[in-house]
Amino acid sequence: MKTVILYILCYLVPRIWCECSLEIPYEKEYAPLWEKKVGDRWFKIPYITRRLELQSGEIIKGYCATKFESVTYSHNHKNIIGSIVHNKNHLYSFHYSTSTSTTTTTPPRQDYMEILGRYITLECFGDSLKHEIYVLRDNMPKCKEVKWSVNLKSAQNIETKTCWYKDDHQIFELSTNNLEPNRILAHVSYDFKELSLQTIRYKTIKRTTADRKANRFLPVVLNDLPEVTPLSIEGGSLNTTSLHDENDVLQKSLETMSVRNPWLKSARYEYDNIIQSGPFINQFNQYHQLLDILWWHPLRVTNWYRFLNALEEHTNVHSYMIYMGTLDVVQIPIWSNPGKFQYLEVKNGYNNNNTVPQYVWTYLESSDGKNPDLYVFGYNSPYAEFFNSNEVKFCTDICSDFDWLKNARSSFHYGNFGIVFCCSPESVKESAYGKKLPYKLSSPVLDISDKSVNISSEEEKEETVEKSEEKVENPKIQDLVENSNKPRT
């Protein structure tokens, strides 16, 4: 009911006496967060339309975490270019340029003004929007683009009660670098030797409030993300570095391999982001190949997609720390003897072979204590029928125990769409994969003071780096490997 009332006040009533309008960008990541005063209260304006109609004299407030893009406005009948960002200190900087236009009587000088801050107040003035004394010619203010970076993170600086990475893997922090404060999107465990993502960890954004129904049309904003912690090092251009071949090259490679083993004709594998949905999917896609894994296409677009849709609805009202990764290697039957198998590997373009993961998994670690922890596995292979069911589902399937999965799980057992199953942490712990998946630490990590042990550990790290350097051919990746082993402060 509250949403209906807000919609009437914001959109229907003003249309009758509309004097001016505010356009909202189609791309939500560039849309400011707007508030409108109704009576004595300010309401956040939901994104249910691309235009907000205003009456003369109405005032709205906007916020951009990245500051505002420049817009054109008029002042004293001159065309001026400037920024509409506003803050309480009214800090301005002015710039000037000239024009040689001969088709207008407008004075040739143009003034450029930048106002420092992230907030703006606009008023409907006649048929235009006004900021202080400046009448805007552009009625679609936009936020500046968010800049994303990859930071090298020391494992000692990661607060966790769960073991989710190996000592010889590099930890990355995916975060913004032009906000105040900057925000963390996720942490990644990466294997430089294999040039492959091992695990990604991120927090869900809980939207439960007393007026959740009224706010359900509001976008999840970057301020909902956790703040960046110190003690990290800029990781260079790894988020734009090429880490594997394109999918068309991969398909040609699989076709060539299928000549020797025709079972591979059903192997519709492709590189794609491990994150396939969620409120920050566009932000995860900024990292390109860094977050790519080898997916079996039917699993990715069918059963895993159905699971993620249910999970997204569920995490609107429940909080989790989510871990995602891959497990084991796909085994394909030998054409001449289907009772025997071989592991599936594909070349990645850098004199390395990428193994194709047999499982894609998610570990849901409850943050609010209202739900049990849960593993969900997707069988990333078309060859399930060549194995016993307990070899595919290596732990007790409990998907039927969760009501939030009831609309998705009906197809989870269909092998043609990728088998999906759920397991408790206890069941996983008892399986053969128990130590290969995240698990909660039963006791605090010991502070080992034995120097000989520390020296041995350092030698192992150096040996690991040497091996990774021998295998990694891409020079950009080589630099990152070297930087990852420099002392951190």
C-alpha positions as CSV (number, residue, x, y, z in Angstrom):
1,M,0.0,0.0,0.0
2,K,2.9,2.3,0.8
3,T,4.4,1.7,-2.6
4,V,1.1,2.6,-4.3
5,I,0.8,5.8,-2.3
6,L,4.4,6.8,-3.1
7,Y,3.8,6.0,-6.8
8,I,0.7,8.3,-6.9
9,L,2.5,11.1,-5.1
10,C,5.7,10.9,-7.2
11,Y,4.3,10.1,-10.7
12,L,0.5,10.4,-11.1
13,V,-0.4,13.6,-9.3
14,P,2.5,15.7,-10.7
15,R,1.4,14.8,-14.3
16,I,-1.7,16.8,-13.8
17,W,0.1,20.0,-13.0
18,C,3.5,19.0,-14.4
19,E,5.9,21.9,-15.0
20,C,9.2,20.1,-15.5
21,S,10.6,16.6,-15.6
22,L,13.8,14.8,-14.4
23,E,15.1,12.0,-16.7
24,I,16.6,8.9,-15.0
25,P,19.4,7.1,-16.9
26,Y,18.5,3.7,-18.3
27,E,21.8,2.2,-16.9
28,K,21.2,2.1,-13.1
29,E,24.9,2.2,-12.3
30,Y,24.9,5.8,-13.7
31,A,21.6,6.8,-12.0
32,P,21.8,9.1,-8.9
33,L,19.9,8.2,-5.8
34,W,17.1,10.7,-5.6
35,E,14.9,11.7,-2.7
36,K,11.6,13.7,-2.8
37,K,9.9,15.6,0.0
38,V,6.3,14.5,0.7
39,G,4.9,16.4,3.6
40,D,7.5,16.5,6.3
41,R,9.4,13.4,5.2
42,W,11.9,12.6,2.5
43,F,11.3,9.5,0.4
44,K,13.8,7.6,-1.8
45,I,12.4,7.6,-5.3
46,P,11.9,4.0,-6.7
47,Y,13.2,3.1,-10.2
48,I,9.9,2.2,-11.7
49,T,10.0,4.7,-14.5
50,R,12.7,6.7,-16.4
51,R,11.0,10.1,-15.8
52,L,10.0,11.9,-12.7
53,E,7.4,14.7,-13.2
54,L,7.7,17.7,-10.9
55,Q,5.5,20.8,-10.1
56,S,6.9,24.3,-10.0
57,G,8.7,24.9,-6.8
58,E,9.2,21.2,-5.9
59,I,12.6,20.3,-4.6
60,I,14.5,17.0,-4.9
61,K,17.9,15.8,-3.6
62,G,20.3,13.6,-5.4
63,Y,23.5,11.6,-4.4
64,C,26.3,10.1,-6.5
65,A,29.0,8.1,-4.8
66,T,31.4,8.9,-7.7
67,K,30.3,12.5,-8.1
68,F,28.2,13.9,-10.9
69,E,29.0,14.1,-14.6
70,S,29.1,17.5,-16.2
71,V,25.9,18.9,-17.7
72,T,24.9,22.0,-19.7
73,Y,23.1,24.8,-18.0
74,S,22.1,28.5,-18.6
75,H,22.9,31.5,-16.6
76,N,22.3,35.1,-17.6
77,H,21.3,33.9,-21.1
78,K,24.8,32.4,-21.7
79,N,25.4,28.7,-22.5
80,I,27.8,27.4,-19.9
81,I,29.3,24.0,-19.3
82,G,29.6,22.9,-15.7
83,S,29.3,20.3,-13.0
84,I,26.2,20.2,-10.9
85,V,27.7,18.5,-7.9
86,H,26.9,20.4,-4.6
87,N,28.0,20.1,-1.0
88,K,27.5,22.0,2.2
89,N,30.8,24.0,1.8
90,H,29.9,25.3,-1.6
91,L,33.4,24.8,-2.9
92,Y,33.7,25.8,-6.5
93,S,36.5,26.0,-9.1
94,F,36.1,27.9,-12.4
95,H,37.7,27.4,-15.8
96,Y,37.3,29.4,-19.0
97,S,37.4,28.8,-22.7
98,T,36.5,30.7,-25.8
99,S,34.4,30.0,-28.9
100,T,34.6,31.4,-32.4
101,S,30.9,30.8,-33.3
102,T,29.5,33.2,-35.9
103,T,25.9,31.9,-36.0
104,T,24.8,33.3,-32.7
105,T,24.8,36.5,-30.7
106,T,25.7,34.6,-27.5
107,P,29.1,35.9,-26.2
108,P,31.9,33.5,-27.3
109,R,33.2,32.9,-23.8
110,Q,32.2,29.7,-22.0
111,D,32.6,29.2,-18.3
112,Y,33.4,25.8,-16.7
113,M,32.6,25.3,-13.1
114,E,33.1,22.3,-10.9
115,I,31.5,22.1,-7.5
116,L,33.1,19.6,-5.1
117,G,30.9,17.0,-3.4
118,R,28.5,14.2,-4.0
119,Y,25.2,15.8,-3.3
120,I,22.9,18.0,-5.3
121,T,19.6,19.9,-4.7
122,L,17.4,20.6,-7.7
123,E,14.3,22.8,-7.9
124,C,11.6,22.8,-10.5
125,F,11.8,26.3,-11.9
126,G,9.2,27.1,-14.6
127,D,9.7,24.4,-17.1
128,S,13.3,23.6,-16.2
129,L,15.4,22.3,-13.3
130,K,17.4,24.7,-11.4
131,H,20.5,24.2,-9.2
132,E,21.0,27.3,-7.0
133,I,21.1,30.2,-9.6
134,Y,21.8,27.9,-12.6
135,V,19.0,26.7,-14.9
136,L,19.9,23.3,-16.3
137,R,19.7,22.6,-20.0
138,D,20.2,18.9,-19.4
139,N,17.5,17.2,-17.4
140,M,19.3,13.8,-17.0
141,P,22.1,14.2,-14.4
142,K,24.4,11.1,-14.4
143,C,26.9,9.7,-12.0
144,K,30.5,9.3,-13.1
145,E,31.6,5.8,-13.9
146,V,32.9,3.6,-11.0
147,K,36.5,2.5,-11.4
148,W,37.3,-1.0,-10.3
149,S,40.7,-2.5,-9.4
150,V,42.4,-5.7,-8.4
151,N,44.4,-5.6,-5.2
152,L,46.9,-8.1,-3.9
153,K,45.9,-9.1,-0.4
154,S,47.8,-10.9,2.3
155,A,46.0,-13.9,3.7
156,Q,47.0,-12.7,7.2
157,N,44.8,-9.6,6.7
158,I,41.7,-11.6,5.7
159,E,39.3,-12.0,8.7
160,T,37.7,-15.4,8.4
161,K,36.5,-18.3,10.6
162,T,36.4,-20.5,7.5
163,C,39.2,-22.1,5.7
164,W,38.6,-21.3,2.0
165,Y,42.0,-20.9,0.3
166,K,45.3,-22.7,0.0
167,D,48.6,-21.2,1.2
168,D,50.1,-21.3,-2.2
169,H,47.2,-19.4,-3.8
170,Q,47.2,-15.6,-4.2
171,I,44.3,-13.6,-2.6
172,F,42.9,-10.8,-4.6
173,E,40.5,-8.1,-3.4
174,L,38.1,-6.8,-6.0
175,S,37.2,-3.2,-5.1
176,T,36.5,0.3,-6.2
177,N,39.3,2.9,-6.4
178,N,37.4,6.2,-6.9
179,L,34.9,6.3,-3.9
180,E,35.3,7.7,-0.4
181,P,35.4,5.2,1.2
182,N,36.1,2.5,-1.4
183,R,34.0,-0.6,-1.4
184,I,34.8,-4.3,-1.6
185,L,33.0,-6.4,-4.2
186,A,34.6,-9.8,-3.4
187,H,37.8,-11.7,-2.5
188,V,39.3,-14.2,-4.9
189,S,41.6,-17.1,-4.3
190,Y,43.6,-17.6,-7.5
191,D,46.1,-20.3,-8.7
192,F,48.8,-18.7,-10.8
193,K,50.3,-22.1,-11.7
194,E,47.1,-23.2,-13.4
195,L,46.0,-19.7,-14.3
196,S,42.6,-20.4,-12.8
197,L,40.2,-19.1,-10.3
198,Q,39.8,-21.4,-7.3
199,T,37.3,-19.6,-5.0
200,I,35.4,-16.3,-4.8
201,R,33.9,-15.0,-1.6
202,Y,31.4,-12.2,-1.2
203,K,28.6,-11.0,1.1
204,T,24.9,-10.9,0.1
205,I,23.0,-7.6,0.5
206,K,20.1,-8.0,2.8
207,R,17.2,-5.7,2.0
208,T,14.8,-6.5,4.9
209,T,13.4,-3.4,6.5
210,A,10.0,-2.5,8.1
211,D,9.0,-1.0,4.8
212,R,10.7,-3.5,2.5
213,K,7.8,-3.7,0.1
214,A,8.1,0.1,-0.4
215,N,11.8,-0.2,-1.1
216,R,11.8,-3.2,-3.3
217,F,12.1,-1.1,-6.4
218,L,15.2,0.7,-5.1
219,P,18.5,-0.5,-6.6
220,V,21.2,-2.0,-4.4
221,V,23.8,0.8,-4.2
222,L,27.5,0.5,-3.8
223,N,27.3,1.9,-0.3
224,D,25.7,-1.4,0.7
225,L,29.0,-3.1,0.1
226,P,31.6,-3.4,2.9
227,E,34.4,-0.8,3.1
228,V,37.9,-1.5,1.8
229,T,40.4,-2.5,4.5
230,P,44.0,-1.2,4.4
231,L,47.1,-3.2,3.8
232,S,46.6,-4.1,0.2
233,I,48.7,-3.5,-3.0
234,E,47.4,-2.5,-6.4
235,G,47.4,-5.5,-8.6
236,G,47.9,-3.9,-12.0
237,S,45.8,-4.7,-15.0
238,L,44.9,-8.3,-14.2
239,N,41.2,-7.4,-14.6
240,T,41.8,-6.7,-18.3
241,T,44.6,-9.2,-19.0
242,S,43.9,-12.0,-21.4
243,L,44.0,-15.3,-19.4
244,H,42.6,-17.8,-21.9
245,D,41.6,-18.2,-25.5
246,E,38.2,-16.9,-26.8
247,N,35.3,-19.3,-27.0
248,D,35.4,-19.7,-30.8
249,V,39.0,-21.0,-30.4
250,L,37.9,-23.3,-27.6
251,Q,35.1,-24.8,-29.8
252,K,37.5,-25.5,-32.7
253,S,39.8,-27.2,-30.2
254,L,37.0,-29.4,-28.9
255,E,35.9,-30.3,-32.5
256,T,39.5,-31.4,-33.3
257,M,39.6,-33.5,-30.1
258,S,36.2,-35.1,-31.0
259,V,37.7,-36.7,-34.1
260,R,39.7,-39.0,-31.8
261,N,36.9,-39.3,-29.2
262,P,33.4,-38.6,-30.6
263,W,32.0,-38.5,-27.1
264,L,33.3,-35.0,-27.0
265,K,30.7,-33.9,-29.6
266,S,28.3,-33.4,-26.6
267,A,30.9,-31.4,-24.7
268,R,29.4,-27.9,-25.1
269,Y,31.9,-26.1,-22.9
270,E,32.5,-22.3,-22.8
271,Y,34.3,-19.8,-20.8
272,D,32.1,-17.5,-18.7
273,N,32.0,-15.6,-15.4
274,I,31.5,-17.8,-12.3
275,I,29.0,-15.1,-11.1
276,Q,25.9,-15.5,-13.2
277,S,23.3,-13.3,-11.4
278,G,22.8,-10.9,-8.5
279,P,22.5,-7.2,-8.0
280,F,26.2,-6.6,-8.8
281,I,26.4,-8.8,-11.9
282,N,27.5,-5.8,-14.0
283,Q,30.3,-5.0,-11.6
284,F,31.5,-8.6,-11.6
285,N,31.5,-8.6,-15.4
286,Q,34.0,-5.7,-15.2
287,Y,36.7,-8.2,-14.3
288,H,36.4,-10.0,-17.7
289,Q,38.5,-13.2,-17.8
290,L,39.8,-13.1,-14.2
291,L,36.5,-14.6,-13.0
292,D,35.9,-17.0,-15.9
293,I,35.6,-20.7,-15.5
294,L,34.8,-23.5,-18.0
295,W,31.1,-24.1,-17.9
296,W,29.0,-26.9,-19.5
297,H,26.5,-24.8,-21.3
298,P,23.2,-26.7,-20.4
299,L,24.1,-26.5,-16.7
300,R,24.9,-22.8,-16.8
301,V,21.7,-21.7,-18.6
302,T,19.2,-24.2,-17.1
303,N,19.5,-25.8,-13.6
304,W,22.2,-23.5,-12.3
305,Y,20.2,-20.5,-13.5
306,R,17.1,-21.8,-11.8
307,F,19.0,-22.3,-8.6
308,L,20.5,-18.8,-8.7
309,N,17.1,-17.2,-9.3
310,A,15.8,-18.9,-6.1
311,L,18.9,-17.9,-4.2
312,E,18.6,-14.3,-5.2
313,E,15.0,-14.2,-3.9
314,H,16.1,-15.9,-0.7
315,T,19.0,-13.5,-0.1
316,N,16.7,-10.5,-0.3
317,V,15.6,-11.4,3.2
318,H,18.4,-13.5,4.6
319,S,22.2,-12.8,5.0
320,Y,25.0,-15.1,3.8
321,M,28.7,-15.1,3.1
322,I,28.8,-16.9,-0.3
323,Y,31.7,-18.9,-1.5
324,M,31.8,-20.2,-5.1
325,G,34.3,-22.3,-6.9
326,T,35.1,-25.4,-8.9
327,L,36.0,-29.0,-8.0
328,D,37.6,-32.0,-9.5
329,V,38.1,-32.7,-13.3
330,V,35.5,-33.9,-15.8
331,Q,36.1,-37.5,-16.9
332,I,35.1,-38.5,-20.4
333,P,34.5,-42.1,-21.5
334,I,36.9,-43.5,-24.1
335,W,35.1,-44.2,-27.3
336,S,36.5,-47.7,-27.9
337,N,35.9,-48.7,-24.2
338,P,33.2,-46.6,-22.5
339,G,34.0,-48.4,-19.2
340,K,37.3,-46.5,-19.0
341,F,37.8,-42.7,-18.7
342,Q,40.2,-39.9,-19.3
343,Y,40.4,-36.4,-17.8
344,L,39.3,-33.5,-20.0
345,E,41.9,-30.8,-20.6
346,V,41.9,-27.9,-23.1
347,K,44.6,-25.6,-24.1
348,N,44.3,-22.0,-22.8
349,G,46.6,-20.3,-25.4
350,Y,49.6,-19.8,-23.1
351,N,51.3,-23.2,-23.3
352,N,49.1,-24.3,-20.4
353,N,46.2,-26.8,-20.2
354,N,43.1,-25.9,-18.3
355,T,41.3,-28.8,-16.7
356,V,37.5,-28.7,-17.1
357,P,35.9,-28.8,-13.6
358,Q,33.5,-31.6,-12.8
359,Y,31.6,-29.6,-10.3
360,V,30.6,-25.9,-9.9
361,W,29.8,-25.4,-6.2
362,T,28.4,-22.8,-3.8
363,Y,28.7,-22.7,-0.1
364,L,26.1,-20.6,1.7
365,E,27.4,-19.6,5.2
366,S,24.6,-18.0,7.2
367,S,25.5,-14.6,8.6
368,D,22.3,-14.0,10.6
369,G,22.0,-17.4,12.2
370,K,18.5,-17.9,10.8
371,N,19.4,-20.6,8.3
372,P,21.7,-23.7,8.3
373,D,24.8,-23.6,6.2
374,L,24.5,-25.3,2.9
375,Y,26.5,-26.6,-0.1
376,V,24.9,-26.7,-3.5
377,F,26.7,-28.5,-6.4
378,G,26.2,-28.4,-10.1
379,Y,27.5,-31.4,-12.1
380,N,29.4,-29.7,-14.9
381,S,29.4,-32.7,-17.3
382,P,27.1,-34.4,-19.9
383,Y,28.5,-37.9,-18.8
384,A,26.6,-38.4,-15.6
385,E,24.9,-41.6,-16.8
386,F,28.3,-43.3,-17.2
387,F,28.7,-43.3,-13.4
388,N,26.7,-44.6,-10.4
389,S,24.4,-42.0,-8.9
390,N,26.4,-42.0,-5.6
391,E,29.5,-41.2,-7.6
392,V,27.9,-38.1,-9.1
393,K,26.1,-37.2,-5.8
394,F,28.9,-37.9,-3.4
395,C,27.0,-36.6,-0.4
396,T,23.3,-36.9,0.8
397,D,21.0,-34.7,-1.3
398,I,18.8,-32.5,0.9
399,C,17.5,-29.9,-1.6
400,S,13.9,-31.1,-0.8
401,D,14.4,-29.8,2.8
402,F,14.5,-26.1,1.8
403,D,11.3,-24.4,0.9
404,W,13.1,-21.5,-0.9
405,L,14.2,-24.1,-3.5
406,K,10.7,-25.7,-4.1
407,N,10.1,-23.8,-7.3
408,A,13.5,-24.6,-8.8
409,R,14.4,-28.1,-7.7
410,S,11.9,-30.1,-9.8
411,S,14.4,-30.3,-12.7
412,F,17.5,-30.7,-10.6
413,H,17.7,-34.4,-11.3
414,Y,17.6,-34.1,-15.1
415,G,21.1,-34.9,-16.4
416,N,20.5,-33.1,-19.7
417,F,20.2,-29.8,-17.9
418,G,23.1,-30.4,-15.4
419,I,22.4,-32.3,-12.2
420,V,22.1,-30.0,-9.1
421,F,22.1,-31.3,-5.5
422,C,22.4,-29.9,-2.0
423,C,24.4,-31.2,1.0
424,S,25.0,-30.3,4.6
425,P,28.5,-29.4,5.8
426,E,28.6,-32.6,7.9
427,S,27.8,-34.7,4.9
428,V,30.4,-33.0,2.8
429,K,33.0,-33.3,5.6
430,E,32.5,-37.1,5.5
431,S,33.0,-37.3,1.7
432,A,36.2,-37.7,-0.3
433,Y,36.1,-33.9,-1.1
434,G,35.8,-32.8,2.6
435,K,39.2,-31.1,2.7
436,K,39.0,-29.6,-0.8
437,L,36.0,-27.4,0.1
438,P,35.6,-24.5,2.5
439,Y,35.0,-25.6,6.1
440,K,34.7,-23.8,9.4
441,L,37.8,-23.7,11.6
442,S,37.1,-25.5,14.9
443,S,39.8,-23.6,16.8
444,P,41.8,-20.4,16.3
445,V,44.8,-20.7,13.9
446,L,48.0,-21.2,16.0
447,D,50.7,-18.6,15.9
448,I,53.7,-20.7,15.0
449,S,56.9,-19.1,16.4
450,D,59.3,-21.9,15.5
451,K,61.8,-20.2,13.1
452,S,62.7,-23.4,11.4
453,V,59.1,-24.0,10.5
454,N,58.8,-20.4,9.2
455,I,61.9,-20.9,7.1
456,S,60.6,-24.1,5.7
457,S,57.3,-22.3,4.8
458,E,59.2,-19.6,3.0
459,E,61.2,-22.1,1.0
460,E,57.9,-23.8,0.0
461,K,56.5,-20.5,-1.1
462,E,59.7,-19.7,-3.2
463,E,59.5,-23.2,-4.7
464,T,55.9,-22.6,-5.6
465,V,56.7,-19.2,-7.2
466,E,59.6,-20.8,-9.2
467,K,57.2,-23.4,-10.6
468,S,54.6,-20.9,-11.5
469,E,57.2,-18.7,-13.2
470,E,58.3,-21.6,-15.3
471,K,54.7,-22.2,-16.4
472,V,53.3,-18.7,-16.9
473,E,54.1,-17.2,-20.3
474,N,52.0,-14.1,-20.4
475,P,54.3,-11.2,-19.4
476,K,51.6,-9.2,-17.7
477,I,50.7,-12.2,-15.5
478,Q,54.4,-12.7,-14.9
479,D,54.7,-9.2,-13.4
480,L,51.7,-9.9,-11.1
481,V,53.2,-13.2,-9.9
482,E,56.4,-11.3,-9.0
483,N,54.5,-8.5,-7.3
484,S,52.4,-11.0,-5.3
485,N,55.4,-12.3,-3.5
486,K,56.9,-8.9,-2.5
487,P,56.6,-8.1,1.2
488,R,53.3,-6.5,2.1
489,T,52.9,-3.6,4.5
